[in-house]
Amino acid sequence: VQIAFNDGHVSEFSLQKLRAEVEGFADNAMQVPAYNRLRPRLWSGKDCVLRTFQHDEVADDEATRFDLVEELLTTGQALVRGVPQVEGEVVRFGQRLSTLRASNWGLCFNVRTKP
């Protein structure tokens, strides 16, 4: 099967492989039969509640880690205290939560404003 996308890209897929993926949908660990997307919780300055988490609790406890991820997905913010001041710890911590995608500046970089 050949598919032409609207950006001009063309991809070819094996019909046999596509059929096998559809027929084995429940067996594929990357696919789930149902997905319940979390609803965003809107906030403004006056009603903003910044949840705080402790680094070691997030690192050691899956339920706490889940709570942090849920907070990030629903409010877009959280504060993690007690992160060791060790080179590379921010990246290691982030990798506990999800897959990190490097930008042109790498996995971790500082954004600074210059007056």
C-alpha positions in Angstrom: 0.0 0.0 0.0 1.4 3.4 -0.9 0.1 6.5 0.9 0.8 10.1 -0.3 0.5 12.6 2.6 -0.6 16.2 2.0 2.9 17.5 2.7 4.2 15.5 -0.3 5.7 12.7 1.7 5.0 9.2 0.3 5.2 6.0 2.4 4.9 2.4 1.5 3.5 -0.2 3.9 3.2 -4.0 3.6 -0.4 -5.0 3.5 0.5 -8.2 5.3 2.1 -6.3 8.1 -0.8 -3.9 8.4 -3.2 -6.8 8.5 -1.2 -8.6 11.2 -1.1 -5.4 13.3 -4.8 -4.9 13.1 -5.6 -8.6 13.8 -3.1 -8.7 16.7 -4.1 -5.3 18.1 -4.7 -6.6 21.7 -1.3 -8.3 21.7 0.7 -5.1 20.9 2.0 -3.5 24.1 2.2 -0.1 22.4 -1.5 0.0 21.5 -4.3 0.1 24.0 -8.0 -0.7 23.3 -9.2 2.4 25.2 -7.6 5.6 26.3 -9.1 8.1 28.8 -7.5 11.4 28.3 -7.2 13.5 31.4 -9.2 16.7 31.3 -7.2 20.0 31.8 -7.8 21.9 35.0 -7.8 25.6 34.1 -6.4 28.0 36.6 -5.5 31.7 36.9 -3.2 33.7 39.2 -5.7 34.1 42.0 -6.7 30.5 42.2 -3.4 28.8 41.2 -2.3 26.0 43.6 1.2 24.8 42.8 1.5 21.2 44.0 4.9 20.4 45.5 6.5 16.9 45.4 9.7 15.6 47.0 12.3 14.2 44.6 13.0 11.0 46.6 9.3 10.2 47.0 8.7 10.6 43.2 11.8 8.5 42.5 10.9 5.7 45.0 7.1 5.5 44.8 5.2 4.7 41.7 1.9 6.2 43.0 3.7 9.5 43.8 5.3 9.5 40.4 1.8 8.9 38.8 0.4 11.8 40.8 3.2 14.1 39.5 2.6 13.1 35.9 -1.2 13.6 36.3 -0.6 17.1 37.8 1.7 18.0 34.9 -0.8 16.7 32.3 -3.8 18.5 33.9 -2.4 21.8 35.2 0.9 22.0 33.3 2.9 22.8 36.5 4.4 21.2 39.6 7.3 21.9 41.8 9.8 19.2 42.7 12.0 19.9 45.8 15.1 18.1 46.9 16.5 17.3 43.5 20.2 16.4 44.0 22.5 19.1 42.7 24.4 16.6 40.6 25.3 17.0 36.9 22.7 15.2 34.8 20.1 14.7 37.5 17.5 16.8 35.7 17.7 14.5 32.7 17.7 11.3 34.9 14.7 12.6 36.7 12.9 13.4 33.5 13.6 10.0 32.1 11.8 8.5 35.1 8.6 10.3 34.0 8.7 9.7 30.2 10.9 9.5 27.1 12.8 12.7 26.6 13.2 14.2 23.2 16.4 16.1 22.5 16.2 19.6 21.0 18.9 21.4 19.0 20.5 22.2 22.3 20.4 18.7 23.7 18.3 17.0 26.4 18.9 19.7 29.0 19.7 23.4 28.6 19.3 26.7 30.3 17.2 29.5 28.9 18.4 32.9 30.0 17.3 36.4 29.2 19.8 39.1 28.7 18.8 42.7 29.7 
